[in-house]
Amino acid sequence: MTVWPQNIARKAVVALTPYSARGGATGALHLDANECPWAPPPLGRTEGFNRYPAQQPEDLRRRLAGLYGVGPNQIMMGRGAD
């Protein structure tokens, strides 16, 4: 049996080089990561508001898994086209 996604994707798609998202970067501004350079509104906690959230937030996955009666490994989060 062929491993998914190879059994549903075209060969040209499977042959593509996977996108490597920026991870764990430090510094104030990463325009190449499509992040907002402006300060967030004053809501109390402000650090990290210009960064994307975790790719697979474990706490949210556990809570959704409990809500839907499945295992956390059956929940995949998405946050856009990344």
ZAFIGU-741425 format. One record per residue: residue in three letters; chain; x, y, z of N, C-alpha, C in turn. Coordinates in nm, 3 decimals, padded with zeros to 5 digits. Example, Ala and Ser with C-alpha at 12.3 -4.5 7.8 and 13.67 -1.06 7.14 Angstrom:
% residues 2
ATOM res chain     n.u     n.v     n.w    ca.u    ca.v    ca.w     c.u     c.v     c.w
ATOM ALA     A  01.319 -00.569  00.780  01.230 -00.450  00.780  01.320 -00.330  00.780
ATOM SER     A  01.285 -00.225  00.708  01.367 -00.106  00.714  01.290  00.003  00.787
END
This chain:
% residues 82
ATOM res chain     n.u     n.v     n.w    ca.u    ca.v    ca.w     c.u     c.v     c.w
ATOM MET     A  00.084 -00.119  00.000  00.000  00.000  00.000  00.088  00.125  00.000
ATOM THR     A  00.054  00.221 -00.082  00.129  00.346 -00.090  00.092  00.437  00.027
ATOM VAL     A  00.193  00.504  00.080  00.171  00.594  00.194  00.104  00.722  00.145
ATOM TRP     A  00.005  00.770  00.222 -00.061  00.897  00.191  00.039  01.008  00.214
ATOM PRO     A  00.051  01.115  00.137 -00.036  01.163  00.030  00.001  01.113 -00.109
ATOM GLN     A  00.103  01.030 -00.117  00.146  00.984 -00.250  00.036  00.912 -00.326
ATOM ASN     A -00.060  00.853 -00.256 -00.164  00.780 -00.328 -00.277  00.869 -00.377
ATOM ILE     A -00.277  00.998 -00.341 -00.383  01.087 -00.390 -00.329  01.207 -00.467
ATOM ALA     A -00.200  01.235 -00.454 -00.142  01.353 -00.520 -00.077  01.315 -00.653
ATOM ARG     A -00.078  01.409 -00.745 -00.008  01.388 -00.872  00.142  01.375 -00.846
ATOM LYS     A  00.212  01.304 -00.932  00.356  01.284 -00.917  00.431  01.417 -00.915
ATOM ALA     A  00.387  01.513 -00.995  00.453  01.644 -01.000  00.440  01.716 -00.866
ATOM VAL     A  00.328  01.697 -00.799  00.308  01.761 -00.668  00.394  01.693 -00.562
ATOM VAL     A  00.397  01.561 -00.563  00.478  01.485 -00.467  00.626  01.519 -00.484
ATOM ALA     A  00.670  01.548 -00.606  00.810  01.577 -00.633  00.853  01.718 -00.591
ATOM LEU     A  00.758  01.804 -00.556  00.793  01.940 -00.516  00.875  01.941 -00.387
ATOM THR     A  00.964  02.038 -00.375  01.039  02.057 -00.252  00.947  02.119 -00.148
ATOM PRO     A  00.934  02.058 -00.030  00.844  02.114  00.072  00.887  02.252  00.118
ATOM TYR     A  00.789  02.336  00.150  00.815  02.468  00.204  00.868  02.454  00.346
ATOM SER     A  00.969  02.529  00.378  01.025  02.527  00.513  00.992  02.658  00.581
ATOM ALA     A  00.897  02.654  00.675  00.855  02.775  00.746  00.963  02.819  00.844
ATOM ARG     A  00.972  02.950  00.863  01.066  03.004  00.960  01.020  02.959  01.098
ATOM GLY     A  01.111  02.912  01.178  01.074  02.870  01.312  01.177  02.913  01.414
ATOM GLY     A  01.130  02.953  01.529  01.217  02.987  01.640  01.309  03.106  01.616
ATOM ALA     A  01.274  03.193  01.526  01.358  03.308  01.497  01.353  03.409  01.611
ATOM THR     A  01.462  03.478  01.629  01.466  03.583  01.730  01.483  03.717  01.661
ATOM GLY     A  01.457  03.822  01.731  01.467  03.955  01.672  01.331  04.022  01.670
ATOM ALA     A  01.330  04.145  01.629  01.209  04.225  01.638  01.122  04.219  01.513
ATOM LEU     A  01.181  04.197  01.396  01.105  04.215  01.273  01.145  04.111  01.170
ATOM HIS     A  01.047  04.042  01.114  01.073  03.942  01.011  00.973  03.962  00.897
ATOM LEU     A  00.996  04.061  00.813  00.903  04.088  00.704  00.895  03.973  00.606
ATOM ASP     A  01.005  03.898  00.591  01.003  03.785  00.499  00.916  03.671  00.551
ATOM ALA     A  00.876  03.675  00.677  00.788  03.573  00.735  00.643  03.622  00.736
ATOM ASN     A  00.616  03.732  00.665  00.481  03.786  00.652  00.421  03.824  00.788
ATOM GLU     A  00.502  03.887  00.872  00.456  03.929  01.004  00.431  04.078  01.006
ATOM CYS     A  00.347  04.120  01.096  00.311  04.261  01.108  00.419  04.339  01.183
ATOM PRO     A  00.474  04.446  01.124  00.579  04.522  01.191  00.527  04.627  01.289
ATOM TRP     A  00.397  04.652  01.293  00.343  04.756  01.379  00.312  04.703  01.518
ATOM ALA     A  00.318  04.791  01.614  00.289  04.753  01.752  00.142  04.712  01.767
ATOM PRO     A  00.114  04.614  01.853 -00.024  04.574  01.875 -00.099  04.677  01.959
ATOM PRO     A -00.230  04.674  01.956 -00.306  04.767  02.040 -00.281  04.736  02.188
ATOM PRO     A -00.296  04.834  02.275 -00.267  04.813  02.417 -00.375  04.725  02.484
ATOM LEU     A -00.348  04.597  02.491 -00.443  04.503  02.549 -00.387  04.434  02.674
ATOM GLY     A -00.280  04.484  02.727 -00.216  04.418  02.840 -00.091  04.348  02.793
ATOM ARG     A -00.100  04.220  02.768  00.015  04.143  02.721  00.040  04.174  02.574
ATOM THR     A  00.161  04.213  02.540  00.188  04.255  02.402  00.297  04.174  02.334
ATOM GLU     A  00.379  04.100  02.407  00.489  04.029  02.342  00.436  03.918  02.253
ATOM GLY     A  00.495  03.906  02.135  00.459  03.799  02.044  00.338  03.822  01.956
ATOM PHE     A  00.271  03.934  01.965  00.151  03.957  01.885  00.183  03.979  01.738
ATOM ASN     A  00.307  04.006  01.704  00.342  04.024  01.564  00.391  03.893  01.502
ATOM ARG     A  00.379  03.783  01.572  00.425  03.652  01.523  00.306  03.559  01.505
ATOM TYR     A  00.323  03.463  01.416  00.220  03.361  01.398  00.216  03.272  01.521
ATOM PRO     A  00.100  03.213  01.552  00.091  03.121  01.665  00.161  02.988  01.632
ATOM ALA     A  00.170  02.901  01.730  00.231  02.769  01.709  00.161  02.696  01.596
ATOM GLN     A  00.237  02.617  01.520  00.179  02.546  01.406  00.079  02.440  01.450
ATOM GLN     A  00.107  02.368  01.555  00.018  02.264  01.607  00.005  02.283  01.758
ATOM PRO     A -00.076  02.379  01.804 -00.087  02.409  01.948 -00.144  02.290  02.025
ATOM GLU     A -00.060  02.228  02.108 -00.096  02.104  02.176 -00.217  02.118  02.267
ATOM ASP     A -00.226  02.227  02.345 -00.339  02.243  02.436 -00.471  02.250  02.358
ATOM LEU     A -00.472  02.326  02.250 -00.593  02.337  02.168 -00.628  02.203  02.104
ATOM ARG     A -00.527  02.131  02.057 -00.552  02.000  01.996 -00.612  01.903  02.098
ATOM ARG     A -00.561  01.904  02.221 -00.616  01.817  02.325 -00.762  01.853  02.356
ATOM ARG     A -00.789  01.982  02.367 -00.925  02.026  02.399 -01.023  01.993  02.286
ATOM LEU     A -00.982  02.015  02.162 -01.068  01.981  02.048 -01.089  01.829  02.039
ATOM ALA     A -00.984  01.753  02.066 -00.996  01.608  02.064 -01.098  01.562  02.168
ATOM GLY     A -01.093  01.620  02.288 -01.191  01.586  02.391 -01.332  01.625  02.350
ATOM LEU     A -01.346  01.740  02.288 -01.478  01.787  02.244 -01.539  01.693  02.139
ATOM TYR     A -01.456  01.646  02.046 -01.506  01.564  01.936 -01.488  01.414  01.956
ATOM GLY     A -01.432  01.374  02.071 -01.418  01.232  02.100 -01.318  01.158  02.014
ATOM VAL     A -01.210  01.225  01.979 -01.104  01.163  01.900 -00.971  01.185  01.973
ATOM GLY     A -00.864  01.126  01.923 -00.733  01.146  01.982 -00.669  01.275  01.931
ATOM PRO     A -00.581  01.338  02.012 -00.513  01.460  01.967 -00.435  01.440  01.837
ATOM ASN     A -00.386  01.317  01.814 -00.311  01.292  01.690 -00.402  01.287  01.567
ATOM GLN     A -00.534  01.296  01.588 -00.628  01.300  01.477 -00.674  01.442  01.445
ATOM ILE     A -00.621  01.540  01.517 -00.654  01.681  01.496 -00.535  01.749  01.430
ATOM MET     A -00.559  01.814  01.317 -00.453  01.891  01.252 -00.501  02.034  01.240
ATOM MET     A -00.421  02.125  01.289 -00.456  02.266  01.286 -00.407  02.328  01.156
ATOM GLY     A -00.475  02.431  01.111 -00.433  02.507  00.995 -00.444  02.655  01.025
ATOM ARG     A -00.355  02.733  00.970 -00.358  02.877  00.998 -00.333  02.958  00.871
ATOM GLY     A -00.370  02.904  00.761 -00.350  02.976  00.636 -00.286  02.886  00.532
ATOM ALA     A -00.227  02.947  00.432 -00.171  02.872  00.320 -00.032  02.819  00.346
ATOM ASP     A  00.022  02.842  00.464  00.156  02.797  00.496  00.156  02.647  00.498
END
